[in-house]
């Protein structure tokens, strides 16, 4: 008679770790943005180690550092959406469209 097969050991589950340091969109340095979560006061603090930019966001018990980082990106896009795009010559992009009427 044959032996019974031994039961396989369950595989260890890999825990996914989210990043806590990110790239700064202003100074473009890698791992320059650090995020600290103050869950007792429901505030997330973001700070760049290179250019010194800071940002605060309201968080909840489920928030992660990536959420504060994306809140900062969304807020900066909201502020900059009304700012006209400039070319390298310093002129606005829409100024070239006005020259066609001459």
C-alpha positions in Angstrom: 0.0 0.0 0.0 1.1 3.5 -0.7 1.7 6.4 1.7 -0.7 9.3 1.9 0.5 12.5 0.4 1.4 15.2 2.8 -0.7 18.3 2.7 1.1 21.3 1.0 1.9 24.2 3.2 -0.1 27.3 2.5 1.8 29.9 0.5 2.7 33.1 2.3 0.6 36.0 1.1 2.6 38.9 -0.2 1.7 42.2 1.4 1.7 45.1 -1.0 3.5 48.1 0.4 2.6 51.5 -1.0 5.3 54.1 -1.4 5.7 56.9 1.1 8.2 59.0 -1.0 7.4 60.4 -4.4 8.7 62.5 -7.3 8.3 66.3 -6.9 6.4 67.8 -9.8 7.9 71.2 -9.2 11.6 70.5 -8.9 11.5 67.0 -10.6 13.6 65.2 -8.0 13.0 61.5 -7.3 12.0 60.5 -3.8 12.0 64.1 -2.7 8.3 64.3 -1.5 7.7 62.8 1.9 4.2 62.4 3.3 3.3 62.2 7.0 -0.1 61.1 8.2 -1.5 62.5 11.4 -4.5 60.3 11.8 -5.4 61.7 15.3 -6.0 65.1 13.7 -7.1 63.8 10.3 -4.4 65.8 8.4 -1.9 64.6 5.9 1.3 66.7 5.5 3.4 66.6 2.3 6.8 68.3 2.0 9.5 68.3 -0.6 13.1 67.9 0.7 14.7 69.8 -2.2 12.4 72.8 -3.0 10.6 73.0 0.3 7.0 73.0 -1.0 4.4 72.0 1.5 0.8 70.8 1.3 -1.8 69.7 3.8 -4.9 67.6 3.1 -7.8 66.3 5.1 -7.6 62.5 5.5 -9.8 59.8 6.9 -9.0 56.4 8.5 -8.6 54.7 5.2 -6.3 57.3 3.6 -2.7 56.4 2.5 0.2 58.7 1.7 -0.5 58.2 -2.0 -3.9 59.8 -1.5 -2.3 63.0 -0.1 0.1 63.1 -3.0 -2.7 62.8 -5.5 -4.7 65.5 -3.7 -1.6 67.8 -4.1 -1.4 67.0 -7.8 -5.1 67.7 -8.3 -4.9 70.9 -6.3 -1.9 72.1 -8.4 -3.7 71.3 -11.6 -6.8 73.2 -10.4 -4.7 76.3 -9.7 -2.8 76.1 -13.0 -5.8 75.4 -15.3 -6.5 79.1 -15.8 -2.8 80.0 -16.4 -2.0 80.3 -20.1 0.6 78.0 -21.7 3.8 79.8 -22.7 6.2 78.9 -25.5 9.9 79.0 -25.0 10.0 82.6 -26.5 7.9 83.9 -23.6 4.9 84.6 -25.8 1.5 83.0 -25.1 0.4 80.3 -27.4 -2.8 82.2 -28.3 -0.8 85.2 -29.5 0.3 83.3 -32.5 -3.3 82.7 -33.5 -4.0 86.5 -33.4 -1.2 87.2 -35.9 -3.1 85.4 -38.7 -5.6 88.2 -39.1 -3.0 90.6 -40.4 
